Amino acid sequence: MFQAAQKEKIGSREGEQDLKTMGIDHRDETEGELSALQNVPDWSKEEEERVLRKIDFLLMPLLVAGFYVLQLNRGNIANALTDGFLKDAGITQDQFNIGQQLLSVGIILVEVPSNMILYRLGPSIWITAQILAWGLVSILQALQQGLGAYLATRILLGISLGGYIPASLYSITMWYKKSETSTRFSIFFMGNSVARASSGLVAFGLLRMRGAAGLAGWKWLMIIDGLMAILVGLSFALLFPGTPFSSLKSLCRIGFFTEREAYIARQRVVIDDPTTLQKRRSVTVGDVISTLTNWTIYPHLLIALLGNAPANAISSYGPTIINSFGYERLTSNALNSVGSWIQLFLNPAFGYLADRLRMRGLSMMIGLGMWWLFMLVTYLVVDNPSKEVRYAVLTLALSFVGVWHPINGSWIALNSRNAEQRSITMAVYIMIANCAGIVGGPIFSESDAPIYRRAWTISVALLSAALFCGVLAHIQYYLLNQRAMRKETDNEGEGSSASGDEGGSAARRQRYEM
């Protein structure tokens, strides 16, 4: 009876209008919605695997490349510090910290509005525009001189960067099943790790261009990093397929999927998570309020804030800290990248285990716990006379600096109840992660140099609080699932009445991923 009612609705003019509003082909979506209701895919496992490989090949390299150039342009100023940036720009270290905080402010200001625009325009248009914008701003940074220009370019860069990460994470949740998201989130964050790993090596070469065409080495660094971003942005316009609920063609109208492949790509996600069919044309203020009043997201947000604050601080001062150990200034840029190279293996490994074992919370806690442990050891060896020991411990800490972050993001995304909430949740999550830049900005202050004893103490304290919030997240989901199980049992005890079946189904939908 329920399926018959759904067929009648889909056949009606109202149903057709709903599908057109979503930008979905009517025939394919009708078949897909009925298939989703029956929960039976009408394709073979081999067909789905071929489609999944094509999605991986098209989507993930572009998103990773976007994150790569984002981190290059966001973080290259840390390398510029070793090339006399403060002196050339005419600013102090404390003024530099203010600029880094303004970068985070710019990102934070546009995260939620950016995702609301994303939801309206679609990722193909919006992500492409963002990448081209920050590439242009990065190039213009080479012209800065004085405190005013420095602060202006930092906040402009933040505004142009804001929204890319949640937009990418949202796109991943629209293309992949729940059992596939943690792995893809971790692969996506590899773009960040690759940038951190290679930026030191790139800077090692580009900073030697000081004097070429009368420009400082750090200016060449920002110009070339900006040009790379523009190249990636043009690649998005040419190749990025949008979402499975759009035309599946790039901005240049290039299609990569056959009609059958597009149908499978769309319906496999619908069967796995029927809430994807609830997508409306735009996100409303009510959706934002509903998301912000969902108290289950707050332990995740606190983990992102407290865990990323030390990470943001070290990302700005990593080469400078290593230089203070006694290593040569340009060599410090290369040595700073070693931890990020190790992360290239740890990130996908942790993401794969989180999906494979369906234990995202535990995987996140292990990664965060290792980050806390090695930061504690870094604090304990701060007076060690051996620069090799201090560098080795710091490198181990940097190896786990971001392993836990994408898993925490996938955990909160999977526990969102519909597409609108997922979109806003991802924006808020990344916004809070960028608030960590404000918290972490002043941790490494000029008065604490060069040992930074106070900075290491603050970092360990923040990570300890993040671990406590991780425990709270586990407890809340355990209690909520126990309540849902009791409700399901109570409904089953009422027999096989329609209301009982409906209540049991609702209780099962209330289960949270652990």
C-alpha positions, 0 to 999 in steps of 0.5 A: 500500500505504501509503495502504491501511494509512492508510485501515485505521487511520483506519477503526479504533476507534483512529483514531477515538479519535485524531481525537476526542482532537484535537477534529476532526470524523471525517468531514472529517478522514478525507477530509482526511488521504487528500487530504493523502496524495495531495497533491491539493486537491479545491477550486478556487483561487477557493474557497481564496482566498475562505476565505483572505480570510475567515480574514484578516478574522476572525483578523488584526484580533483578533490585531492588536488584542490586540497593540495593547492589550498594547503600550499597557498594557506601554509606557504607563509610558514616557509616564507618566514625562513626567507626574511619575510618579516623584515621584507614586509616590515612586520613583527612576529606578533603582528604575523600571528594577528594576520594568521588569526585573520586568515582563520576569521576570513575562512570562518565568516564564509563557511556556512554562507559558502555551503548555502551557495554550494547547495544552490549552485552545485559543486561544479560551479562553486568549487571552481570559482573558489579555487580560481579566486584564491589562486588570484589572491595568492599571486597578489600577496607578492605585492604586499608591503607593510602591516595593512597590506599583510593583514588585508591579503590574509583576510582576503585569502581566508575568505576565498579559501573558506568553504572548499573543504566542507563543499568537498566533504559534502560532495563525497557524501553524495557520491559514496555509501556510508561504508565508503566515506571514511576511506574517501575522507582520509584520501581527501585529506591526503591532499593536505598531507601531500602539500605539507610534505612537499611544500618544504621541498618546493620552498627549499628550491623556490626560496633560492630564487631570491634576486631573480627578476628583482623579487624575493624568494618568498614572492616567487613562492607565492606567485608559483603556488597561486598559478598552480591553484589557477591551473587546478581550478581550470581542471575542475571546470573541465572535468569535475562531474558535480553530484550524482543528482545533477547532469553528471557533466562538467561545467564544460559539458563533458560527460563521463558516464553512460546512462546506465552508469549514471543510474547506478551511481545515483541509485546505489547511494539512494538505496544505502541512504534514502535521505538523499532523496529528501534534498531540496533546492536550497538550504533554509535558515530553519535548516541551520537552526535545526543543525545548531540545536542538534546537541550530538554534534558538539563533542565532535566540534570541540574535538575539532577545535581543541585538537586542531589548535596545536596543529595550526600553531605548529603549521605556522612555526614548524620550520622556525622551530626546527631551525631553533634546534640548530638546523640551517634555515633552508634545510629546516623547510625540508626537514619539516616535511618528513612527518607529513610524508609519514601521514600519507601512509597513516591517513588512508590506513586509519580511514580504511580501518574505520570503514572496514571495522565500522568503528570510526570513534575508536579509530579517531581516538587512537589517532588523536591519542597518538598525537597527544602522546608524542606532543607530551614527549615533545614537551618532556624533551624540550631541554634535551641537548640533542637536536636529533632527539628533539627533531625525531620526537617532533616528527613523530608528533607531526605524523599523527597531527591530522590522522584523526581529523577526517575520521571525526568528520566522517563520523559526524557526517554519517550521523546527520539525518538528511542532506540539508543537515549534512551540508550545514554540519560539514560547514560548521565542522570545518568552520570550527576547525578553522576557529582553531587557527584563532585559538592556536595563533598566539600559542607560539609567541615571541616572548616564549622563543626559542624553547617554547616551553609554555607553548608545548604545555598549552598544546598538551592541555588542549589535546587532553581536553580533546580526548575527553570530548572523544569519550563524551561522543562515544558515551552519547551515541551508546546511550542514544543507541540503547534507547533506540533499541529499547524503542524497537523492542517495545514496538516489536512487542506490539505485534505486526500492526502497521503502527508497530512496523512503522515505529520499529523502522523509525527506531532503526533509523535512529541508530547512530554510527559508532 
